[in-house]
Amino acid sequence: MLTMDDIVREGHPALRKVADEVTFPLSQEEKELGREMLTFLKNSQDEEIAEKYGLRGGVGLAAPQLAVLKRIIAIHIEDEDRTYSYTLYNPKIRSHSVQEACLAGGEGCLSVDREVPGFVVRKERVTIEAFDEDGNPIKLRLKSYPAIVVQHEIDHLNGVMFYDHINDKNPNALPPDVDVIG
């Protein structure tokens, strides 16, 4: 079972490297890693389990956060409409909206143990293409919060941290017409 001890923190070199694509068929190790990543997210959102194991709540996790330089991400988001629960191999953003969005409270990260104030402006809608653990193609059209989460995790695969998107000179500055969520 993955715990917070398995997650590397900012400053670790794996967080600034571009991860390699996985090849299919996946190794048993790669399948297991994807499953464990998704299980970590579910556990981190379960109050009892999270408290017992000292897990910080998370909705997304990328393999580089475990010092594994492979293009694997997991997301687990439950909202009132539906649940987004996926392990995605070699995810790519195929298209996105012109409309931009950001979270009202800024973003956080399991690899960052400090508050980082400021708006992280991203695309409001994205179409993602990826593969499941058996090599079957997956296409997701995401908007709002789930779209932001997936963009955050794909950034990890490219060595980009969320705070790289924050305006250095004015962290609370927003371009016109940005949709502020929540």
N, C-alpha and C positions, 0 to 999 in steps of 0.2 A: 504494500500500500504506500502510495506517495504521501509525503508530509511536507510541511514548510521547509524542513531540512534539505529536501531534494531540490528546492527551487533556488537557483543562483540569483544573487542580488546585483544591483547596478554596480558597475565597475568590473564585473566578470567579463573577460574577453568574448565569450560566446554570444553575449547580448549585442555585440557590435559587428558580428560577421554575417555574411549571407549564407543561408542554409542551402544544402544540396537537395535536389529533387530525389525522391525515392523511386525505385524501379519496381515494376510488378513482374511476377508475383512478389508480394512483400515477404520479408523474413518473419518467422514466428515472433522474433524480438520486436520488430516494428509494429506488428499487429498488437502485441501485448502492451507496448508503450502507448499506443493510441487508446486502448481500452482503459489503461491505468490513468491516463490524463483525464478522460471523461469521468471516470469514477472519482478522481480527486475533486473535480468541480461539483459533482453531486454531493459528495461528502462535505465539502466546504459550505454548502448551502443548507445542510441539515444541522440544526442547532446543537443537538446532542453530540453528534459525531465530531462536529467542528470544535466544540468545547473540550471534549475528551482528548482530542489529538492536537489541539492548539492550531487549528487551521483558520487562516483568514479567508473570508468569503470571496469567491471568484466566479466569474461567468465565462472566462476564456483563459486558455493556456496554450503556449506554443512550445514545441520541442526545444528550441534554443534556451528557454527558461530552465530547462533541466540539463543544460550543457550538452545537448544532443543537436548537432547541426544538420537536421533533416527537416524537410518542409512538411511538417505535421502540426495541425492545430486541433484543438477541441473547444467547443462552445456548449454551454448549457444555460439557457435562459428560459425562465418560466414567466409568462405574463398572462394577463386575463384572457387573451384570445387563444394563445397556443403555446406549445413548448418547442423551443429550438434546441435540439440535443444532437450534436453531430461530432464525429471525428472526421476531419477532412485531410486527405493526403494530396500534396501538390496543388493547394488552392490558388486560383488566379482570379483577379478581378477582370471580368470580360467587358463590362460596361458600367457606367455610373451616371448619375444625374448631374446636371449643372448646379442644381440647388444644393447648398451646403447646410450642415447642421453641426451642433455641438451639444455637449451635456452641460446643463446649467451649473452643476457642481464641479465641473472639470472631470478629468479621468484619473483613475488610480491603476496600480499595477502590482501584481504579486511579487515582482522583482524589485519594487521600489518601496522602501520602508519609511518614506517621508511624504508629507503633504507637498504637492507641487501646484501652487495656485496658477490659474490661467485657463483660457479657453483653448481647446484642441479642436480646430475646425476640420471637418471631414465631409465626405459626400453623403447626402441624405439617403440616397438609394444606390445599391450596388447589385450587380448580377455576378455571382460567383460560380466558377466551374471548378470541380475537384473530383476526387475519386474516393470511394469507400475502401475498406480494407481488402475487399475482394477484387478491386480494380474496376468496379462498376462506376460509370460517370454519374456525377451528382451536379445538378444545376439548381442554385438557390437565388431567388430574387428577394432581397432583404431591404427593409427601409427602417428609418429611425434608429432606435436603440440597438437592435440586432445588427444592422448595417455598420454602426459605429464599432461594436465589439469585434466583428470580423475584420474590419480595417485595422484595428489595433493589433490583433493577432497576426495578420499578414505582415504588418510592419515589423514585428519581431523576426519574421523569416528573412527580412532584408536588413537586419541590423539597425533598425530605427526604433527609438524609444518615443513614447507618446509626447514627452516634453520637448522633443525636437520640433514639434509643430506649434509650440506656444511662442507668441510674439515676445522676443527678449526685452524690447524697449517698453512695451505696454501689454502685459499679460492678459489684461481684461478688455483689450480692444477687440472689436468684432467688425469684420467687413459688413457692408450693408446686406440686408436680406438673408442673413443666416438664421436658420430655424433653431431656436434654443429649446432643447428638450428637457423636460422635468424640472 
